[in-house]
């Protein structure tokens, strides 16, 4: 019987996403990832290397997943307000992404793994905003890089600090999520849309 290498890697990544989101790269145990993935821990080391390398692979995987789920080419033709709502939805459905990003910020001083590749990924978003500015669809009030960061922060912070969102706006409910999403989209509209 042939070994399903890709299936095993996928199981390891999914288990690692959950464990790293909960405990961070320093608090996560390879043994627990192996147990959750139902694989021998030696497979983890063989496929991904040490724990830091696995954490980097998890982030790479999750950032590729979000990029594939929400591609953007230019906000000259795509609606940045609608995009902000989609980013909010994505983070609500995948709160582990913002947790992983916060852990990364706590653990790594200075440059993070794959930073050059990730700069390129974020560069596409900044260029999409710059295109919108050049076409007059988006205001020039804020620089494209700052506006991109602010839109992502508006949309993602709700799931990054759910306890604060709950304390400020009440318990999570379908109505409350609709209200939060509408606020994100309105804030994005006010920040981005040319008067």
Order of alpha helices (4+ residues) and beta strands (2+ residues): alpha-alpha-alpha-alpha-alpha-alpha-alpha-alpha-alpha-alpha
